[in-house]
């Protein structure tokens, strides 16, 4: 049987060559072969544009995702800053309902000094807020301090006396670990002092400390060149010798401050005080001994005083503290030299410690 012939388009001059039909169909890819179909499609016209479009879309999707993450992190930082600010605001003011009857608390913790959290500025402001609130039935000074500046303690002591008389509200001092020197100077103005049996109480005395390096400088061959206008301007300079006249002058000043301290304690404690030759010697005692000596009244903690003495178990803290920004500045912003300068300046200031 004769096979049909198909004209060839490549025949020159209109001539037509012919191929067997079986040979022609044998050169075409089978429709059922997926690999062959993909090979054919990959070579279709415009495939480069399709690939470029896919790459462009992938790049746009990646940029959108990066932009979303950037917005997310910025929003998260904003929320964090708002939370810090809100926390600082809540910390600066009592969070409970102040109109209800409650026991007001003011912390006096750490060194009593200007610029510290236990400074007269912070403590007095907190006490005024506590006294002014109609819901506060009494003010409790929660004390844990080794002492500090007699000036700061004196300001707080005077303000306690004034506020008690103005608002006719009692003030109680509750001692946690330590109530010594300037801290006891403050506590003496309270109506009653409550301590733990193991608390440290007392140290009614004044000190002024420092160092002298004159002998060491002579051995090292170091000459101190200090120029002053006024013969006592270099008084208490650690690199200059101290005269007997200067030592006597400093001692007289300390004795005067000590007598002021003693007068405040006697006025505050009254007939409850049972003084001995050691009471005002600078010694300190346990809370149990302090009760026996009349330096404190009873054993008890904050909850006990609020519940049994004030009869208002709800406790609201009025303590004023540094906000977060101020704490960061104090922690990271101070140079090492600033600490040394502060220590040198403090050495020349009388301390109730």
C-alpha positions as CSV (number, residue, x, y, z in Angstrom):
1,X,0.0,0.0,0.0
2,X,1.4,3.4,-0.9
3,X,2.1,5.8,2.0
4,X,0.8,9.4,1.6
5,X,3.4,12.1,1.0
6,X,3.3,15.6,2.6
7,X,4.9,18.5,0.7
8,X,8.0,20.0,2.3
9,X,8.0,23.8,2.8
10,X,11.8,23.8,2.3
11,X,11.6,22.7,-1.3
12,X,13.2,25.3,-3.6
13,X,11.4,26.8,-6.6
14,X,8.1,25.6,-5.5
15,X,9.3,22.0,-5.7
16,X,7.9,19.8,-3.0
17,X,9.8,17.0,-1.4
18,X,7.9,14.5,0.6
19,X,8.5,12.6,3.8
20,X,6.7,9.6,5.0
21,X,4.0,10.5,7.5
22,X,5.4,8.1,10.1
23,X,8.8,9.9,10.0
24,X,7.1,13.3,10.5
25,X,5.0,12.4,13.5
26,X,7.9,10.6,15.0
27,X,9.8,13.9,15.4
28,X,7.0,15.6,17.4
29,X,6.9,15.4,21.3
30,X,4.2,13.2,22.7
31,X,1.4,15.2,24.3
32,X,1.3,12.8,27.2
33,X,5.0,13.4,28.1
34,X,5.1,16.1,30.9
35,X,8.9,16.7,30.6
36,X,8.6,17.3,26.9
37,X,5.6,19.6,27.5
38,X,7.6,21.7,29.9
39,X,10.6,21.9,27.6
40,X,8.3,23.1,24.9
41,X,6.7,25.7,27.2
42,X,10.0,27.0,28.4
43,X,11.0,28.0,25.0
44,X,7.7,29.7,24.3
45,X,8.1,33.4,23.3
46,X,7.9,35.9,26.3
47,X,9.1,33.5,29.0
48,X,11.9,36.0,30.0
49,X,9.3,38.6,30.8
50,X,7.4,36.1,33.0
51,X,10.5,35.3,35.0
52,X,11.3,39.0,35.5
53,X,7.8,39.7,36.6
54,X,8.0,36.9,39.2
55,X,11.4,38.3,40.5
56,X,10.0,41.8,40.7
57,X,7.0,40.6,42.6
58,X,9.1,38.6,45.0
59,X,11.3,41.6,45.6
60,X,8.3,43.8,46.3
61,X,6.9,41.3,48.7
62,X,10.2,41.2,50.6
63,X,10.4,45.0,50.8
64,X,6.8,45.1,52.2
65,X,7.7,42.5,54.8
66,X,10.8,44.4,55.9
67,X,8.7,47.6,56.1
68,X,6.1,45.9,58.2
69,X,8.8,44.6,60.6
70,X,10.3,48.1,60.8
71,X,6.9,49.6,61.7
72,X,6.3,46.8,64.2
73,X,9.6,47.5,66.1
74,X,9.0,51.2,66.1
75,X,5.6,50.7,67.5
76,X,6.9,48.3,70.1
77,X,9.6,50.8,71.2
78,X,6.9,53.5,71.4
79,X,4.7,51.2,73.6
80,X,7.7,50.5,75.8
81,X,8.5,54.2,76.3
82,X,4.8,54.9,77.1
83,X,4.8,52.0,79.6
84,X,8.0,53.4,81.3
85,X,6.5,56.8,81.5
86,X,3.2,55.5,82.9
87,X,5.0,53.4,85.4
88,X,7.0,56.5,86.6
89,X,3.8,58.4,87.0
90,X,2.2,55.7,88.9
91,X,5.3,55.4,91.1
92,X,5.3,59.1,91.9
93,X,1.7,59.1,93.2
94,X,-0.4,56.7,95.2
95,X,-2.4,54.3,93.1
96,X,-5.2,53.4,95.4
97,X,-8.4,55.3,96.2
98,X,-7.2,57.9,98.6
99,X,-10.7,58.9,99.7
100,X,-11.2,55.7,101.6
101,X,-9.8,55.5,105.2
102,X,-6.2,54.2,105.1
103,X,-2.8,54.3,106.7
104,X,-0.3,56.6,104.9
105,X,3.3,55.4,104.6
106,X,6.4,57.4,103.8
107,X,9.7,55.5,103.3
108,X,12.9,56.9,104.8
109,X,15.5,54.5,103.5
110,X,19.2,54.8,102.8
111,X,21.5,57.8,103.5
112,X,19.7,60.9,104.6
113,X,21.3,63.5,102.4
114,X,20.5,66.3,99.9
115,X,19.8,64.8,96.5
116,X,19.1,61.3,97.9
117,X,15.8,59.6,98.0
118,X,15.7,60.2,101.8
119,X,16.4,63.9,101.4
120,X,14.3,66.5,103.2
121,X,12.9,67.6,99.8
122,X,11.4,64.2,99.0
123,X,10.4,63.2,102.5
124,X,8.7,66.5,103.4
125,X,6.8,66.6,100.1
126,X,5.5,63.0,100.7
127,X,4.5,63.8,104.3
128,X,2.6,66.9,103.2
129,X,0.6,64.8,100.6
130,X,-0.1,62.2,103.2
131,X,-1.3,64.7,105.8
132,X,-3.4,66.7,103.3
133,X,-5.4,63.6,102.2
134,X,-8.6,63.4,104.2
135,X,-8.6,59.6,103.9
136,X,-5.3,59.2,105.8
137,X,-5.9,58.4,109.5
138,X,-2.3,58.4,110.4
139,X,1.2,58.8,108.9
140,X,3.8,56.0,109.3
141,X,7.4,56.7,108.7
142,X,8.9,53.4,107.6
143,X,12.6,53.8,108.5
144,X,15.7,51.8,107.4
145,X,18.6,54.2,107.5
146,X,22.1,54.4,109.0
147,X,21.9,58.2,109.3
148,X,23.3,61.1,107.4
149,X,23.0,64.9,107.4
150,X,21.9,66.6,110.6
151,X,20.6,69.5,108.5
152,X,18.3,67.3,106.4
153,X,17.2,65.4,109.5
154,X,16.4,68.6,111.4
155,X,14.3,69.9,108.5
156,X,12.2,66.7,108.5
157,X,11.9,66.7,112.3
158,X,10.6,70.3,112.3
159,X,8.1,69.6,109.5
160,X,6.7,66.5,111.4
161,X,6.0,68.7,114.4
162,X,4.4,71.4,112.3
163,X,2.2,69.0,110.3
164,X,1.0,67.1,113.4
165,X,-0.2,70.3,115.0
166,X,-1.8,71.6,111.8
167,X,-3.7,68.4,110.8
168,X,-4.1,66.8,114.2
169,X,-3.1,63.4,112.9
170,X,-0.7,61.0,114.7
171,X,2.7,60.0,113.3
172,X,4.3,56.7,114.0
173,X,7.8,55.5,113.2
174,X,8.3,51.9,112.3
175,X,11.9,50.7,112.2
176,X,12.9,47.8,109.9
177,X,16.6,47.1,110.0
178,X,18.3,50.3,111.2
179,X,17.3,53.6,112.8
180,X,20.6,55.2,113.7
181,X,21.9,58.8,114.1
182,X,20.1,61.1,111.7
183,X,17.3,58.5,111.2
184,X,16.7,58.5,114.9
185,X,16.8,62.3,114.9
186,X,13.7,62.1,112.6
187,X,12.0,59.2,114.5
188,X,12.2,61.2,117.8
189,X,9.5,63.5,116.5
190,X,7.0,60.6,116.1
191,X,4.2,60.0,118.6
192,X,5.4,56.4,119.0
193,X,8.3,54.3,117.7
194,X,7.8,50.7,116.8
195,X,10.8,48.4,116.3
196,X,11.7,44.8,115.7
197,X,13.5,43.0,118.6
198,X,16.6,42.7,116.4
199,X,16.5,46.2,114.9
200,X,19.5,48.5,115.4
201,X,18.5,51.8,117.2
202,X,20.4,54.7,118.6
203,X,23.9,56.0,117.8
204,X,23.1,59.5,119.2
205,X,26.3,61.2,118.3
206,X,28.1,63.3,115.6
207,X,31.2,62.7,113.6
208,X,33.4,64.4,111.1
209,X,35.9,62.1,109.4
210,X,38.7,62.5,106.9
211,X,42.3,61.6,106.2
212,X,45.7,63.2,106.7
213,X,48.6,62.5,104.3
214,X,51.2,64.9,105.5
215,X,53.6,62.2,106.8
216,X,53.2,60.1,103.6
217,X,53.9,63.1,101.4
218,X,57.1,63.9,103.3
219,X,58.4,60.3,102.8
220,X,57.6,60.4,99.1
221,X,59.1,63.9,98.7
222,X,55.9,65.5,97.6
223,X,55.4,69.2,98.4
224,X,52.0,70.5,99.0
225,X,51.5,74.0,97.5
226,X,48.3,75.5,98.9
227,X,47.7,79.2,98.7
228,X,44.9,80.8,100.8
229,X,43.6,84.2,101.8
230,X,42.7,83.7,105.4
231,X,44.8,81.6,107.9
232,X,42.0,79.0,108.3
233,X,40.9,78.8,104.7
234,X,42.7,75.5,104.3
235,X,41.1,74.1,107.5
236,X,40.6,70.3,107.2
237,X,42.7,70.1,104.0
238,X,43.9,66.4,104.1
239,X,47.4,67.4,102.7
240,X,48.1,70.1,105.3
241,X,48.9,69.6,109.0
242,X,46.1,70.4,111.5
243,X,46.9,72.8,114.3
244,X,45.6,72.3,117.8
245,X,43.5,75.4,117.5
246,X,41.8,74.0,114.4
247,X,41.1,70.7,116.1
248,X,39.6,72.4,119.1
249,X,37.4,74.5,116.8
250,X,36.1,71.5,115.0
251,X,35.4,69.6,118.3
252,X,33.4,72.6,119.7
253,X,31.3,72.6,116.5
254,X,30.6,68.9,116.8
255,X,29.7,69.2,120.5
256,X,27.2,71.9,119.7
257,X,25.5,69.8,117.1
258,X,25.5,66.9,119.5
259,X,23.7,69.0,122.1
260,X,21.1,69.9,119.5
261,X,20.6,66.2,118.8
262,X,20.2,65.4,122.5
263,X,17.7,68.2,123.0
264,X,15.6,66.9,120.1
265,X,15.6,63.4,121.5
266,X,14.7,64.6,125.0
267,X,11.9,66.8,123.7
268,X,10.5,64.0,121.5
269,X,10.7,61.1,124.0
270,X,9.9,63.1,127.1
271,X,9.3,61.1,130.3
272,X,9.5,57.8,128.4
273,X,13.2,58.2,128.0
274,X,15.3,56.5,130.7
275,X,18.8,58.1,130.1
276,X,22.0,56.5,131.2
277,X,25.6,57.8,130.8
278,X,25.8,55.8,127.6
279,X,22.5,56.9,126.1
280,X,24.0,59.8,124.2
281,X,27.5,58.4,123.8
282,X,27.0,57.3,120.2
283,X,26.4,53.6,121.1
284,X,23.5,51.7,119.5
285,X,21.3,48.9,120.7
286,X,18.9,46.2,119.6
287,X,15.2,47.0,119.3
288,X,14.5,45.1,122.5
289,X,17.1,47.1,124.4
290,X,15.8,50.3,122.9
291,X,12.3,49.6,124.3
292,X,13.8,48.9,127.7
293,X,15.7,52.2,127.6
294,X,12.8,54.3,126.4
295,X,14.3,55.0,123.0
296,X,11.4,53.0,121.4
297,X,7.9,52.2,122.6
298,X,6.9,48.8,121.4
299,X,7.7,45.9,119.1
300,X,5.7,45.9,115.9
301,X,5.9,46.1,112.1
302,X,4.0,48.2,109.5
303,X,1.1,45.8,109.2
304,X,0.7,45.6,112.9
305,X,0.6,49.3,113.3
306,X,-1.9,49.8,110.5
307,X,-4.2,47.1,111.8
308,X,-3.9,47.4,115.6
309,X,-2.9,51.0,116.2
310,X,-4.3,53.1,113.3
311,X,-7.3,50.7,112.8
312,X,-7.0,51.2,109.0
313,X,-5.6,48.1,107.3
314,X,-5.4,49.6,103.8
315,X,-1.9,51.0,103.3
316,X,-1.0,53.6,100.8
317,X,2.6,54.5,100.0
318,X,3.2,58.3,99.5
319,X,6.9,58.0,99.1
320,X,8.5,60.3,96.5
321,X,11.2,58.6,94.4
322,X,13.3,59.4,91.4
323,X,11.7,58.7,88.1
324,X,13.2,56.2,85.6
325,X,15.1,58.9,83.6
326,X,16.6,60.4,86.8
327,X,17.8,57.0,87.9
328,X,19.5,56.3,84.6
329,X,21.3,59.6,84.8
330,X,22.5,59.0,88.3
331,X,23.6,55.4,87.5
332,X,25.3,56.0,84.2
333,X,26.0,59.7,83.9
334,X,28.3,60.2,86.9
335,X,32.0,60.2,86.2
336,X,34.5,58.5,88.5
337,X,36.0,61.8,89.5
338,X,32.6,63.1,90.6
339,X,32.4,60.3,93.2
340,X,35.8,61.2,94.6
341,X,34.9,64.9,94.8
342,X,31.7,64.1,96.6
343,X,33.6,61.9,99.1
344,X,36.1,64.6,99.7
345,X,33.4,67.2,100.3
346,X,31.4,65.0,102.6
347,X,34.5,64.5,104.8
348,X,34.3,68.1,105.9
349,X,30.6,68.0,106.8
350,X,29.4,66.8,110.2
351,X,27.4,63.6,109.9
352,X,25.0,61.9,112.3
353,X,26.2,58.3,111.7
